[in-house]
Amino acid sequence: MLPPRNSLCLLLLLIFLNVSEGRVEIYHDGKWGTVCDDNWDMADARVLCRQLNFPGAKSIVTGKDYGQGAPGPIWLDDVNCKGTETHLFTCEFKGWGETDCTHKEDVGAICINVDINDSTQSLDHSIILSDFLGQIFDDGNGCDFLIVVQSPTGNKQEDGTPEISVKTICAHKMILSQIPFFNASVGITNITVNLSLTCQPHFTSFIRYIYTRKIDVTLSSALCLHQMASNFGLKQLMEDIGRLFSKILPEDSTFHNQVSFYKYAVETKDLVLEENCVQYMAWNYQNLTRSPAWSGLSVGLLRALLTRSDLVAPDEYFVLQSVERWISEKGDSVDLETQADLLGRIRFPLIPAEKLYVIESSSLLYSTHKTVYRDNMLKAFQFNVLLFSNLTKQKFGKENKDYQPRIYTAEPWSIVLDLSIRTSSSQTHSRPIDKRQTRSKSFSTPVHNSLIFKDTVKRWQANILINRDECSNHRVRCESFPVAKLTSQSYISQSEILFRNRVLLVCQGQYVCQIKDFKGNMASISANATQVLPYPCPDDQFIYQIVVTPEYV
C-alpha cells in the first residue's frame, strides 16, 4: 500500500537489487519524485541512510548511475543537511518541487550495510515475498499453466522438416496473469512461445523474474533477455538491461555495433537504449564521422545527432562539412527535401566567422541548396556583427537551437589536462617533474564567439584536484575526488552572456566516456568505484578536457 497523501516516504530504487544502494526517490503529495544532486553531500546521505535504518552512509553517487528517474517531479533541490537530522525533509532545501535540474541529475546513495547478527535491521517484506515466490517457481508445486518453448535448431529431420528444440516450463496462472502476453486470466492453460535457440537457455530465468523481480544478467545473456522483456511487455526490465549495453558500446571503434544497437532500440521502442547509443555517438561525433559506419547512417540517426547540444565537435563548420560529405556519399538515395532538412539543422550562427567566408566557394552542396545556405549565412553574419541588444530576443529561446552552442573543442575554447606523466630519456637525470603542473593550466578565450568580442579576452585557470589537502588549499569543499575547478581570472561584465562550461573525460585519449557540467566553478568527476561512468574506461586512464562555452541568454 502506498503512503497516504501528504506524507513522506523514502525509497532507494535498486536496479541491481542491492538493498543498501540506489537512486533516491521520495513520495510526497501523492506522487513519487527524485532529488537533484546540487549540493548533495555526505551529510545529506547520512541522514537519508539513517532514516532507512542503516547505520550510516558509505558514499554518494549521481542518479545517472542507476538511470534517470521516471518522468515526474524533482521534489528536492539544494538539500543542505547538518548531518544530525532524523529525516531528510527536515533539512534545508529550496521548497517542494522548486528546482532548475533535470532527471539526468537525479541523486543516489550507498549506505553502510552490516550483518544482521551485528545490529537490528527492519524487515523488507517485498524481498521476503520475492524469495518465497521464487521457491514456489523452483518447486513447481501446484503449477497450472504450461509454457512450451520452441526453437529451430537449423537442422532438418529425416523427412526434411525443420528440427525443433522443445522445452516446457510449468508455471502458475495467478502469477502470469499480470503479464497480458500469456492471456493466463482468460481460461487457457498453455501457450507456445517461439524463441531462437541461443535464447532458449535464458527463458527459465526470465519466467522466474516474473515471480521474484530478480534476475542475474550477463553481457552474454543481455540481448536475449532484452528481447524477451520487449516482446513480453516488461518495460522496466527492458530499460534496465538496456543500460548494460553501455559497457560494450566503446569496444567497437568501427561504430557498426553502436549503429546496430541503435536500430535495435528503435525497433523494440527501448528509449533508454536508444538514448544511450545516440549519446555515445554524439559525444564521440568526430570519431564517428571517420568510421566505416558513417556513410551507412540512417537519416533518422543523423537527424537525432544534429538535434543535440551535447554533440562534441571541433566547431560547427566541422559539423557542416561532415553532413555535406554524408549527403554527397548517399547521392540520389536522399531526396532534396531531406537534404535541405539536414542542412537546416546546422547551427550556422555558431560557425567561426573566418570560415563563413569560404562556404560559398568550398561547399559541396552550395549550388544545389543556395536558398538554404544564403538564408542561414545571413543569420550567421548578423549574429557576428550585431550587438545582443540589436538581435531579436526570441531567437534565443530554448525552442530555437540555431543559436545554442554545442560542445566545441577547437582552440581556443578547450584545453587538455593529462595526469599521466611521460618522462623522456633526456629528462631522466633532470629535476623531477612536479605532477601538479600537469593538473593545472591557464588559458584565454574571447568572452563570446561572436566576431564583435574577438578582442575581448577572458582568462581562465583550470585545475584537477585529487585530494582534500588540495581542495583545502583552493578553499573549496570536495566530497569526492578527483574534482575539476575552473575559475575566471578576469572580470568582464557581460550580463547577457552565460558560460556553460564542461569537463570531458577522454578514456585513454580515444573516446569520451563522461561529460560533467560545471556548477559554479566546480565539476565533480565520476572516476572511482562508487561512481560508475556512463561508458567504462579500463584502469580509469583519463585525459581531462576542459571546454568553455559562452552563449547569449
Stockholm file with secondary structure:
# STOCKHOLM 1.0

chainA/1-553         MLPPRNSLCLLLLLIFLNVSEGRVEIYHDGKWGTVCDDNWDMADARVLCRQLNFPGAKSIVTGKDYGQGAPGPIWLDDVNCKGTETHLFTCEFKGWGETDCTHKEDVGAICINVDINDSTQSLDHSIILSDFLGQIFDDGNGCDFLIVVQSPTGNKQEDGTPEISVKTICAHKMILSQIPFFNASVGITNITVNLSLTCQPHFTSFIRYIYTRKIDVTLSSALCLHQMASNFGLKQLMEDIGRLFSKILPEDSTFHNQVSFYKYAVETKDLVLEENCVQYMAWNYQNLTRSPAWSGLSVGLLRALLTRSDLVAPDEYFVLQSVERWISEKGDSVDLETQADLLGRIRFPLIPAEKLYVIESSSLLYSTHKTVYRDNMLKAFQFNVLLFSNLTKQKFGKENKDYQPRIYTAEPWSIVLDLSIRTSSSQTHSRPIDKRQTRSKSFSTPVHNSLIFKDTVKRWQANILINRDECSNHRVRCESFPVAKLTSQSYISQSEILFRNRVLLVCQGQYVCQIKDFKGNMASISANATQVLPYPCPDDQFIYQIVVTPEYV
#=GR chainA/1-553 SS CCCCTTCCEEEEECTTCCTTEEEEEEEETTEEEEEBCTTCCHHHHHHHHHHTTCSCEEEEEEGGGGCCCCSSCEEECSCBCCSCCSSGGGSBCSCTTCCCCCGGGBEEEEECCCCTTTSCCCCCHHHHHHHHHHHHHHHCTTCCEEEEEEEEEEEECTTSCEEEEEEEEEECHHHHTTSGGGCTTTTCCEEEEECCTTTGGGHHHHHHHHHHSCCCCCHHHHHHHHHHHHHHTCHHHHHHHHHHGGGTGGGCTTCHHHHHHHHHHHHHTCHHHHHHHHHHHHHTHHHHHTSTTGGGCCHHHHHHHHTCSSCEESCHHHHHHHHHHHHHHHGGGSCHHHHHHHHTTSCGGGSCHHHHTTHHHHCSSTTTSHHHHHHHHHHHHHHHHSCGGGSCGGGGSTTCGGGSCCEECSTTSEEEEECSCCCCGGGTTSCCCCGGGGGEEEEEEESSSSGGGTTCEEEEEEEEECSHHHHHHTTCCCSSSSEEEEEESSCCCCTTEEECCEEEEEETTTEEEEEEECBTTEEECCCBTTBCCSSCCGGGCEEEEEECCEEEC
#=GC SS_cons         CCCCTTCCEEEEECTTCCTTEEEEEEEETTEEEEEBCTTCCHHHHHHHHHHTTCSCEEEEEEGGGGCCCCSSCEEECSCBCCSCCSSGGGSBCSCTTCCCCCGGGBEEEEECCCCTTTSCCCCCHHHHHHHHHHHHHHHCTTCCEEEEEEEEEEEECTTSCEEEEEEEEEECHHHHTTSGGGCTTTTCCEEEEECCTTTGGGHHHHHHHHHHSCCCCCHHHHHHHHHHHHHHTCHHHHHHHHHHGGGTGGGCTTCHHHHHHHHHHHHHTCHHHHHHHHHHHHHTHHHHHTSTTGGGCCHHHHHHHHTCSSCEESCHHHHHHHHHHHHHHHGGGSCHHHHHHHHTTSCGGGSCHHHHTTHHHHCSSTTTSHHHHHHHHHHHHHHHHSCGGGSCGGGGSTTCGGGSCCEECSTTSEEEEECSCCCCGGGTTSCCCCGGGGGEEEEEEESSSSGGGTTCEEEEEEEEECSHHHHHHTTCCCSSSSEEEEEESSCCCCTTEEECCEEEEEETTTEEEEEEECBTTEEECCCBTTBCCSSCCGGGCEEEEEECCEEEC
//
